[in-house]
Amino acid sequence: MAASSAWYNTKFMSQLRGPMRLFLVRHGQSEANICPATISGRSSHVNLTDLGEKQAHALGEYFKSEDVAFDLSYSSTAVRTQQTAIKALGHENFTVSEELLEIDMGEWVDNDRFEKY
């Protein structure tokens, strides 16, 4: 996993010719997802659940079945997103960038979702 302050590769983008396919993938089910009443926000330390790992693996199997190959792959710094990428891609050769983290929920983190929304 390569850390990067620039979440895109300008050299690659300048060499791109023809159409490009872009896949946006959400992480598999995380430990925070099984507690939907709590606002977790970025919570970068949260792991995938067993189901989340199976979902990420299934995504990888789908990519294989469709002969999808990636020239570039990115993940946020969140543990769950990196775990998803490893399972789905079958390797750790992707760029990790903090710029891809979800929004910061600030003082709402760890509060009851139903009280704040």
C-alpha positions in Angstrom: 0.0 0.0 0.0 1.5 3.3 -1.1 0.7 6.4 0.9 0.0 9.4 -1.2 -0.9 13.0 -0.6 -2.3 13.2 -4.2 -5.1 10.7 -4.6 -4.8 10.6 -8.3 -1.9 9.8 -10.6 -1.3 12.8 -12.9 1.3 10.9 -15.1 -1.2 8.1 -15.7 -4.1 10.5 -16.4 -2.0 12.4 -18.9 -1.2 9.2 -20.8 -4.8 8.0 -20.8 -6.3 7.4 -24.3 -9.8 6.4 -25.1 -12.6 5.5 -22.7 -12.0 4.8 -19.0 -14.0 2.6 -16.7 -14.3 3.9 -13.1 -15.5 1.7 -10.3 -16.5 3.3 -7.0 -16.8 0.7 -4.3 -18.1 1.1 -0.8 -16.5 -1.0 2.0 -18.1 -4.2 3.1 -20.2 -4.3 6.3 -18.1 -2.9 9.2 -18.5 -3.3 12.9 -19.9 0.3 12.9 -22.6 -0.8 10.4 -24.1 -3.3 12.8 -24.7 -0.6 15.3 -26.7 1.8 13.0 -28.1 3.9 15.9 -24.5 5.3 16.6 -22.9 7.9 14.4 -19.4 6.6 13.6 -18.3 9.1 10.9 -14.7 8.5 9.8 -13.9 6.0 12.6 -10.8 4.9 10.7 -10.1 2.0 13.2 -13.3 0.1 12.5 -12.8 -3.4 11.0 -15.0 -5.4 8.6 -17.3 -8.0 10.1 -17.2 -11.6 8.9 -20.1 -10.7 6.5 -18.1 -7.7 5.3 -15.1 -9.9 4.5 -17.4 -12.2 2.6 -18.9 -9.3 0.7 -15.4 -8.0 -0.3 -14.3 -11.5 -1.4 -17.5 -11.8 -3.5 -16.7 -8.5 -5.2 -13.3 -9.8 -6.0 -14.9 -13.0 -7.5 -17.2 -10.8 -9.6 -14.3 -8.7 -10.9 -12.5 -12.0 -11.9 -15.6 -13.4 -13.6 -16.0 -10.2 -15.6 -12.2 -10.0 -16.4 -11.9 -6.7 -14.7 -8.3 -5.6 -14.4 -7.3 -2.3 -12.7 -4.5 0.0 -13.8 -4.9 2.0 -10.6 -6.6 1.3 -7.3 -7.2 3.7 -4.3 -8.4 3.3 -0.8 -8.9 5.7 2.1 -6.9 5.3 5.2 -9.8 3.7 7.0 -9.0 0.1 8.0 -12.3 -1.2 6.7 -11.7 0.3 3.2 -8.2 -1.2 3.0 -9.5 -4.6 4.2 -12.1 -4.4 1.4 -9.5 -3.5 -1.2 -7.2 -6.4 -0.2 -10.0 -8.9 -0.3 -11.5 -7.6 -3.6 -8.3 -7.0 -5.4 -6.4 -10.0 -4.0 -3.3 -7.9 -3.3 -2.1 -4.8 -1.4 -0.9 -2.9 -4.4 -3.1 0.2 -4.1 -2.7 3.8 -3.1 -3.9 4.9 0.3 -5.1 8.5 0.7 -6.6 10.4 3.5 -8.3 12.6 0.9 -10.7 9.7 0.3 -12.1 9.6 3.9 -15.7 10.2 4.4 -16.9 13.5 6.0 -16.0 14.2 9.6 -19.1 14.2 11.8 -17.3 16.2 14.4 -18.9 16.3 17.8 -21.7 14.1 16.6 -19.4 11.0 16.5 -20.5 8.3 19.0 -23.9 10.0 19.5 -27.3 8.5 18.9 -28.2 9.0 15.2 -31.9 9.3 16.0 -31.4 12.2 18.4 -29.1 14.2 16.1 -30.9 13.7 12.8 
